[in-house]
Amino acid sequence: MAWIFPRRIWFGTKGSVCLTFDDGPHPEITPWLLDVLKSNHIKATFFWQGRQIEKHPELLKRALEEGHLIGHHGYNHVSGKKINWQEFKRNFEKSNALVDSDLFRPPYGDLTQKQAKYILKKGELVMWSWMSYDFDSSISANELIQKLKNQVGDRDILVFHENEKTIHKIKEIIPAIIQEIRDKGLNFALVEKKR
């Protein structure tokens, strides 16, 4: 997909992987995650929903104070392909006003060409090279960790989620994943802008 949409960000910097988290902030997962990242001296990139930021503004403040990068993920988690232009623009702008970031990750990676052009005029479209599927209840934590061990490499942008579907799995997988990435001799980096 990266060669089809070259203006979007698909990969990180050499020698590193980017930990990214979608859908938060979440009142239970996010504080725990920030603690783990801090104790491991890791900065991550978060793509948060506007409606969640309105509920938990203190978590946005904390994440920024601790040096993490915050992008947005729409006000509501809705596919761009399932809403009309005005709804998309309203959803995007409402979220962007809460985060004030030029990084946007579309929910489900779904956008129309018109929506993508609009976003790219305002900032960066951040995609991913490795999806964890941590939200899929049919994939165990151990299977997910093994999948990462076999598949993840230099420059990958990894996606995890802060939501009710991942609440029981995320606390098991993140420490193991941090260790696996370090065992591969890779560092952690924030998503870098193209411009």
GULOFI-641101 format. One record per atom (N, C-alpha, C): residue in one letter; x, y, z. Coordinates in steps of 0.02 Angstrom, whole numbers, padded with zeros to 5 digits, always signed. Last residue first. Example, Ala and Ser with C-alpha at 12.3 -4.5 7.8 and 13.67 -1.06 7.14 Angstrom:
REM GULOFI-641101
S+00642-00112+00354 S+00684-00053+00357 S+00645+00002+00394 A+00660-00284+00390 A+00615-00225+00390 A+00660-00165+00390 
//
This chain:
REM GULOFI-641101
R+00368+00822+00321 R+00386+00891+00303 R+00395+00934+00363 K+00344+00700+00375 K+00380+00702+00311 K+00402+00773+00293 K+00373+00667+00549 K+00337+00700+00495 K+00378+00701+00431 E+00393+00514+00634 E+00423+00576+00607 E+00382+00602+00549 V+00340+00443+00783 V+00326+00449+00711 V+00355+00516+00688 L+00475+00409+00896 L+00411+00441+00880 L+00402+00440+00805 A+00553+00250+00928 A+00553+00319+00903 A+00482+00344+00895 F+00660+00133+01003 F+00593+00158+00996 F+00596+00231+00975 N+00778+00016+00926 N+00759+00069+00972 N+00685+00087+00962 L+00826-00158+00916 L+00795-00097+00888 L+00779-00048+00944 G+00869-00284+00946 G+00920-00232+00938 G+00892-00167+00910 K+00780-00379+00977 K+00797-00374+00906 K+00849-00320+00893 D+00759-00351+01110 D+00798-00411+01093 D+00819-00411+01019 R+00673-00243+01096 R+00742-00231+01120 R+00787-00291+01105 I+00561-00313+01055 I+00590-00262+01011 I+00662-00247+01032 E+00537-00394+01168 E+00551-00424+01102 E+00585-00375+01055 Q+00509-00296+01266 Q+00567-00340+01272 Q+00586-00371+01206 I+00391-00243+01215 I+00448-00199+01226 I+00512-00241+01230 I+00312-00358+01221 I+00329-00329+01156 I+00389-00282+01161 A+00296-00376+01357 A+00330-00428+01318 A+00353-00401+01250 P+00225-00258+01393 P+00292-00271+01420 P+00331-00323+01380 I+00106-00280+01306 I+00152-00223+01298 I+00221-00236+01330 I+00029-00396+01343 I+00070-00395+01282 I+00122-00339+01280 E-00038-00375+01463 E+00004-00434+01456 E+00053-00426+01397 K-00111-00263+01443 K-00065-00264+01500 K-00018-00324+01498 I-00194-00299+01336 I-00141-00249+01326 I-00089-00251+01382 K-00299-00384+01372 K-00241-00411+01336 K-00181-00363+01337 H-00402-00317+01430 H-00374-00374+01466 H-00310-00400+01435 I-00431-00212+01337 I-00415-00197+01408 I-00382-00255+01445 T-00473-00217+01209 T-00403-00235+01222 T-00385-00233+01296 K-00603-00175+01205 K-00587-00239+01174 K-00517-00263+01192 E-00602-00046+01259 E-00631-00101+01298 E-00614-00170+01270 N-00439+00023+01213 N-00512+00022+01216 N-00537-00039+01254 E-00311+00065+01135 E-00331+00079+01204 E-00408+00081+01204 H-00208-00036+01028 H-00270+00001+01042 H-00283+00008+01117 F-00069-00025+00914 F-00104-00057+00969 F-00164-00011+00986 V+00037-00038+00776 V-00026-00011+00802 V-00054-00056+00857 L+00201+00013+00726 L+00157-00037+00756 L+00095-00004+00784 I+00301+00037+00595 I+00254+00074+00636 I+00202+00024+00660 D+00469-00017+00565 D+00397-00031+00569 D+00361+00019+00615 R+00607-00003+00560 R+00565+00051+00532 R+00490+00039+00536 D+00649-00174+00571 D+00671-00105+00567 D+00621-00061+00530 G+00509-00283+00608 G+00579-00266+00597 G+00590-00192+00594 V+00398-00417+00644 V+00418-00347+00652 V+00492-00337+00643 Q+00376-00558+00633 Q+00360-00512+00578 Q+00390-00442+00584 N+00405-00639+00744 N+00419-00663+00677 N+00415-00610+00622 K+00362-00561+00852 K+00431-00588+00851 K+00451-00608+00781 L+00227-00543+00820 L+00273-00486+00820 L+00346-00510+00814 K+00184-00675+00839 K+00176-00642+00773 K+00224-00583+00767 Q+00208-00689+00975 Q+00245-00731+00927 Q+00243-00701+00857 I+00113-00598+01024 I+00184-00588+01038 I+00228-00627+00989 L-00004-00661+00979 L+00012-00594+00956 L+00087-00579+00966 E-00001-00780+01050 E+00001-00781+00976 E+00021-00713+00948 N-00013-00729+01181 N+00048-00766+01160 N+00054-00769+01085 A-00141-00674+01178 A-00083-00631+01190 A-00019-00665+01167 S-00238-00745+01041 S-00215-00742+01110 S-00155-00694+01116 I-00369-00703+00941 I-00295-00705+00943 I-00273-00696+01015 S-00503-00683+00953 S-00482-00750+00932 S-00405-00758+00931 S-00525-00551+00982 S-00527-00599+01038 S-00506-00669+01018 D-00439-00418+00925 D-00470-00480+00901 D-00467-00533+00956 F-00365-00311+00965 F-00437-00308+00977 F-00474-00373+00959 D-00239-00329+00916 D-00249-00341+00988 D-00323-00340+01007 Y-00187-00319+00790 Y-00251-00355+00798 Y-00262-00373+00871 S-00072-00247+00755 S-00068-00299+00806 S-00130-00344+00809 M-00004-00208+00600 M-00064-00204+00642 M-00063-00262+00691 W+00125-00123+00528 W+00108-00184+00565 W+00050-00172+00612 S+00135-00003+00466 S+00162-00060+00429 S+00147-00126+00464 W+00018+00133+00449 W+00057+00085+00488 W+00084+00031+00443 M-00010+00307+00432 M-00038+00240+00426 M+00003+00193+00471 V-00047+00473+00442 V-00004+00421+00469 V-00040+00354+00466 L-00039+00616+00354 L-00081+00556+00360 L-00036+00499+00382 E-00010+00783+00407 E+00015+00717+00387 E-00038+00663+00399 G-00089+00932+00354 G-00038+00898+00393 G-00019+00831+00363 K-00174+00998+00267 K-00170+01022+00336 K-00113+00991+00376 K-00170+00931+00150 K-00160+01003+00147 K-00148+01032+00217 L-00203+00803+00192 L-00134+00816+00173 L-00119+00890+00163 I-00342+00817+00211 I-00298+00806+00268 I-00226+00824+00251 Y-00384+00832+00076 Y-00399+00883+00127 Y-00352+00877+00186 K-00343+00711+00020 K-00315+00774-00004 K-00325+00830+00046 A-00427+00622+00092 A-00353+00618+00099 A-00320+00683+00076 Q-00553+00661+00044 Q-00536+00667+00115 Q-00461+00667+00126 K-00541+00624-00091 K-00554+00694-00073 K-00536+00707+00000 Q-00526+00486-00082 Q-00472+00526-00110 Q-00480+00600-00091 T-00583+00427+00078 T-00593+00438+00006 T-00534+00481-00018 L-00518+00308+00193 L-00528+00377+00171 L-00546+00377+00097 D-00476+00201+00324 D-00523+00215+00269 D-00532+00289+00255 G-00410+00152+00432 G-00369+00169+00374 G-00411+00189+00314 Y-00491+00141+00541 Y-00491+00084+00494 Y-00446+00096+00434 P-00479+00315+00557 P-00506+00253+00583 P-00513+00200+00527 P-00327+00392+00503 P-00397+00379+00491 P-00421+00314+00523 R-00228+00494+00597 R-00233+00424+00574 R-00308+00410+00564 F-00135+00642+00584 F-00201+00611+00584 F-00196+00539+00560 L-00047+00779+00642 L-00044+00707+00628 L-00114+00677+00635 D-00046+00906+00686 D-00049+00898+00613 D-00038+00825+00594 S-00153+00952+00822 S-00097+00913+00795 S-00103+00910+00720 D-00249+00988+00923 D-00206+01037+00889 D-00143+01003+00864 V-00346+00921+00996 V-00277+00899+01000 V-00228+00950+00973 L-00466+00987+00972 L-00451+00964+01039 L-00378+00945+01049 A-00466+01010+00836 A-00469+01068+00882 A-00451+01048+00953 N-00473+00882+00784 N-00411+00920+00777 N-00409+00980+00824 S-00607+00849+00810 S-00552+00812+00842 S-00488+00852+00841 K-00671+00939+00727 K-00687+00938+00798 K-00632+00903+00838 E-00619+00905+00600 E-00604+00971+00630 E-00617+00972+00705 F-00671+00772+00581 F-00599+00787+00579 F-00584+00851+00616 N-00810+00793+00587 N-00778+00744+00631 N-00703+00758+00637 R-00826+00886+00481 R-00846+00904+00549 R-00811+00859+00600 K-00783+00807+00372 K-00748+00870+00389 K-00763+00891+00461 F-00879+00704+00376 F-00808+00689+00383 F-00771+00752+00406 E-00997+00776+00352 E-00989+00738+00415 E-00915+00723+00428 Q-00970+00823+00223 Q-00980+00870+00278 Q-00972+00836+00346 W-00957+00701+00148 W-00902+00750+00153 W-00910+00796+00213 N-01030+00559+00236 N-01024+00608+00182 N-00970+00659+00197 I-00962+00399+00285 I-00996+00462+00299 I-00986+00510+00241 K-00888+00290+00255 K-00957+00278+00274 K-00996+00342+00292 K-00758+00320+00233 K-00795+00296+00176 K-00870+00285+00191 G-00706+00348+00357 G-00718+00403+00311 G-00761+00383+00252 S-00773+00263+00495 S-00739+00258+00431 S-00757+00317+00387 V-00758+00329+00659 V-00800+00311+00602 V-00759+00311+00538 H-00754+00371+00810 H-00717+00320+00773 H-00761+00295+00716 N-00764+00549+00824 N-00794+00483+00833 N-00756+00434+00789 Y-00658+00634+00790 Y-00696+00645+00852 Y-00731+00580+00872 G-00501+00567+00733 G-00571+00585+00724 G-00605+00596+00791 H-00381+00552+00788 H-00409+00491+00758 H-00483+00503+00744 H-00223+00643+00805 H-00294+00630+00817 H-00321+00577+00769 G-00073+00631+00904 G-00109+00645+00843 G-00183+00633+00856 I+00054+00669+01011 I-00017+00656+01007 I-00044+00678+00939 L+00199+00601+01080 L+00171+00638+01023 L+00097+00619+01018 H+00266+00626+01245 H+00237+00585+01192 H+00208+00630+01138 G+00316+00696+01355 G+00355+00694+01293 G+00328+00650+01238 E+00245+00718+01468 E+00294+00664+01471 E+00329+00652+01404 E+00154+00815+01430 E+00206+00833+01478 E+00262+00781+01481 L+00070+00735+01349 L+00110+00788+01319 L+00168+00808+01365 A+00013+00653+01447 A+00051+00623+01392 A+00096+00675+01359 R-00054+00749+01530 R+00001+00707+01556 R+00044+00680+01499 K-00150+00801+01441 K-00101+00845+01473 K-00040+00805+01497 L-00224+00685+01415 L-00191+00722+01360 L-00135+00765+01388 L-00271+00662+01543 L-00226+00613+01512 L-00190+00643+01452 E-00357+00767+01566 E-00297+00762+01608 E-00247+00712+01579 P-00466+00746+01485 P-00416+00796+01464 P-00352+00792+01505 H-00569+00641+01459 H-00508+00631+01499 H-00453+00681+01479 K-00676+00678+01379 K-00690+00644+01442 K-00630+00642+01488 E-00611+00734+01269 E-00657+00775+01308 E-00673+00744+01376 I-00545+00620+01223 I-00505+00675+01251 I-00550+00721+01292 Q-00652+00550+01171 Q-00617+00522+01229 Q-00573+00575+01262 R-00690+00629+01064 R-00739+00618+01118 R-00706+00589+01180 G-00572+00622+00982 G-00593+00684+01015 G-00641+00673+01072 Q-00458+00489+00999 Q-00524+00512+00978 Q-00543+00575+01017 W-00282+00488+00961 W-00339+00487+01007 W-00402+00516+00977 F-00142+00412+00941 F-00194+00440+00897 F-00260+00432+00933 F+00023+00433+01002 F-00047+00415+01015 F-00093+00449+00964 T+00182+00370+01005 T+00137+00415+00968 T+00066+00389+00978 A+00302+00366+01142 A+00256+00336+01093 A+00215+00390+01059 K+00459+00340+01216 K+00409+00389+01193 K+00367+00355+01139 I+00527+00257+01354 I+00502+00252+01286 I+00452+00308+01273 H+00580+00212+01479 H+00610+00268+01442 H+00592+00266+01368 N+00511+00125+01557 N+00555+00096+01506 N+00589+00148+01462 S+00433+00205+01635 S+00482+00163+01669 S+00531+00130+01620 K+00353+00262+01533 K+00399+00304+01572 K+00453+00261+01605 L+00279+00152+01491 L+00323+00187+01443 L+00375+00228+01481 V+00209+00124+01609 V+00254+00074+01580 V+00303+00108+01532 D+00133+00243+01626 D+00180+00221+01678 D+00232+00172+01649 L+00056+00240+01510 L+00103+00296+01520 L+00155+00278+01574 L-00020+00125+01539 L+00025+00126+01481 L+00077+00182+01489 W-00096+00168+01648 W-00051+00110+01654 W+00002+00112+01599 P-00169+00273+01589 P-00122+00287+01644 P-00072+00230+01654 T-00237+00194+01482 T-00190+00248+01468 T-00144+00264+01527 I-00326+00099+01543 I-00268+00078+01503 I-00215+00133+01497 E-00424+00178+01612 E-00385+00125+01645 E-00321+00109+01608 P-00477+00277+01526 P-00464+00292+01597 P-00423+00240+01634 H-00399+00310+01371 H-00443+00264+01408 H-00427+00271+01482 P-00393+00432+01240 P-00368+00403+01301 P-00421+00362+01338 G-00384+00298+01115 G-00388+00325+01183 G-00406+00399+01183 D-00368+00255+00980 D-00434+00253+01012 D-00439+00284+01081 D-00201+00184+00963 D-00262+00216+00938 D-00319+00211+00989 F-00029+00202+00971 F-00089+00179+01006 F-00149+00220+00982 T+00132+00146+00919 T+00076+00192+00913 T+00014+00160+00944 L+00302+00138+00918 L+00243+00113+00954 L+00189+00166+00946 C+00411+00117+00789 C+00367+00166+00820 C+00309+00130+00853 V+00580+00060+00791 V+00509+00048+00777 V+00471+00103+00812 S+00743+00087+00715 S+00691+00095+00765 S+00624+00066+00743 G+00832+00093+00613 G+00856+00070+00677 G+00805+00071+00733 K+00760+00232+00529 K+00806+00174+00527 K+00830+00158+00598 T+00591+00282+00571 T+00662+00296+00557 T+00704+00233+00563 G+00440+00210+00500 G+00478+00254+00545 G+00550+00262+00523 F+00311+00209+00373 F+00369+00181+00407 F+00403+00234+00450 W+00206+00277+00317 W+00198+00206+00329 W+00252+00176+00372 I+00123+00422+00283 I+00179+00395+00322 I+00163+00323+00340 R+00078+00466+00114 R+00061+00447+00182 R+00122+00418+00217 R+00121+00481-00012 R+00122+00541+00029 R+00103+00526+00102 P+00106+00359-00080 P+00172+00377-00055 P+00174+00439-00010 F+00006+00246-00103 F-00006+00310-00069 F+00059+00336-00038 I+00067+00139-00166 I+00006+00168-00196 I-00007+00238-00168 W+00171+00105-00084 W+00189+00129-00151 W+00128+00159-00186 A+00102+00059+00030 A+00144+00119+00035 A+00161+00147-00034 M+00041-00061+00000 M+00000+00000+00000 M+00043+00064+00000 
//
